[in-house]
Amino acid sequence: MPVKLRESKRIGSRHHEKRRGHRMNSRVPVRLEWDDGNGKFVSVEAHTRIVNPYGCMVVLAQSLELEQRVALSNLISHNSNAAIVVWKGNQRPDGWEYGVELVAPEMDFWGLEL
């Protein structure tokens, strides 16, 4: 029986992505910043649940849209990068799960060997 090692995901109407890189459970403090569309600048601190060289999963109480652009900062390494919300998962007691992809990732963004 064939086994899928990579799972394709459909994101929005124009994206078709495959998971890239190794994922690691890791609690890294981050800051996400974005314009809420009404001219209000929002800045929220959170922790990652999972990281990989190309992005992370975070849980936020705030609601974000798929394909929303954000600035993501690693508060340990002080690296910052433009990012985009590519996945909205389950709602948890502390907020929504979001997959955030780094737009131009540096391989050492997390300061971890991935």
Secondary structure, DSSP 4 states (H G I P E B T S, - for coil): ----SS-EEEETTTEEEE--S--EE---EEEEEEE-SSS-EEEEEEEEEEEETTEEEEEESS---TT-EEEEEETTT--EEEEEEEEEEEEETTEEEEEEEESS--TTTTSS--
